[in-house]
Amino acid sequence: MARAKTQFVCQNCGTVHSRWAGKCDGCGQWNTIVEEDLLGGVGGGPGKMAPKKGRPVTLTTLSGEIEEAPRIATGMGELDRATGGGFVRGSAVLIGGDPGIGKSTLLMQAAAALSRKKQRVIYVSGEEAVAQVRLRAQRLGAADTDVLLAAETNVEDILATLSEGKRPDLVIIDSIQTLWSDSADSAPGTVTQLRTGVQAMIRFAKQTGATMVLVGHVTKEGQIAGPRLVEHMVDAVLYFEGDRGHHYRILRTVKNRFGPTDEIGVFEMSDRGLREVANPSELFLGERNEKAPGAAVFAGMEGTRPVLVEVQALVAPTSLGTPRRAVVGWEPSRLAMVLAVLEAHCGVRLGQHDVYLNIAGGYRITEPAADIAIAAALVSSLAGVALPADRVYFGEVSLSGAVRPVSQTAQRLKEAEKLGFSGAVLPGASADLPKAVGKVSKLESLADLVVQIAGRKLKAPEE
């Protein structure tokens, strides 16, 4: 009897090995390699079945009519913003987030909102029993809707259920790590089962026009568990972020084939579910101490939405041989660059000081336009002088110490004016300034900012 062919696949990154090993050569993780059947599921690969003659496909040109993708608007403004205007029919959306962050709560509220609009919604739970899901629906006020519920993990049974009756408009699978298929000879949660289940759900969505929303677990590093191939297969990838110490949650788009990839939706968690936050700037600035040194307000952009957030820095003398650099909400490598520029071009010596940097409210900044705000907060903390309470800061710092302009200056200033800020510190080459803007301090180099803050320290006793 012929011996069954097997392969060894890393459950973290999907790298295939010829034999078992304790450490994966692809990602460096230990004890993640599992033996799987080579003939089962997607892992079967080419050559495992009789070749089939292909059929020619119709070729067309780039010119022609363009139809806008039909969307299903949920009515939840923040969710629709993050998805680009609503769920696209026939698309597959992957939502990831930490355990207990509110993924199931968000999707239950979206399902109830669409059900009230006479859309056919099916919620398939693979982690919770029907009674548990019903308890959540009662708490969220969604028990009176016509959302159809099932607790199942077998892929074939789920597809058979979805194919019965009228085509569903929205299908929610919570979560993809629990799916298993009869065609894949491996345990649930393995790479082969994960790819087989996701591929089957995406195929159903494309063939029927139903919107498929898949919930995925995340690893310790914050990435969706399983191979990155799953993220490449779906049409949109959303991350539900938040800090357990704060009530707000952020739905961030990292991939979207039908809309922008840098939009965010902001929610506030309460005992009755998630509440939309229409103006997140007021939320991030709600507990601001205007007289404390080391605090600067950064005017940032998230897609088309301007967001004002407070940057907090603490510079303290250290007794250690190597000073500490602790960062929350920003890239540590970017902080190291700003510190190096301050020391090399501005004469600000921070080599004997611990530096602690925090973005207020647990918010995470990804754009380099925050360099000026970070530098202002650091110098303010070192000098012990508070920055003007009515100023916002934005601009990118180069390695030469020059300040470079950033995009969407007008939108940043308009948001600052709406929240009561009358001035701004920005790059000198900035264009497209609104006519009604107040006090503007234009910087040609980072040294100009240090001089401004040092001047405030000299004037402080007189004031």
Buried (B, 14 or more C-beta within 10 A) or exposed (E): EEEEEBBBBBBBBBBBBEEEBEEBEBEEBEEBBBBBBBBBBBBBEEEEEEEEEEEEEEEEEEEEEEEEBEBBBBEBEBBBBBBBBBBBBBBBBBBBBBEEBBBBBBBBBBBBBBBBEEBBBBBBBBBBEEEEBBEBBEBBEBEEBEBBBBBBBBBEEBBEBBEEEEEBBBBBBBBBBBBBBEBBBBEBBBBBBBBBBBBBBBEBBBEBBBBBBBBBBBEEEEBBBBBEBBBEBBBBBBBBBBBEEBBBBBBBBBBBEBBBBBBBBBBBBEEEBBBBBEBBBEBBBEEBEEEEBBBBBBBBBBBEBBBBBBBBBBBEEBEEEEBEBEBBBBBEEBBEBBBEBBEEBBEBEBEEBBBBBBBBBBBBBBBBBBBBBBBBBBBBBBBEBBBBBBBBBBBBBBEEBBBBBBEBBBBBBBBBBEBEBBBBBBBBEBEEBEEEBBEBBBBEBBBBBBEBBBEBBEEEEEE
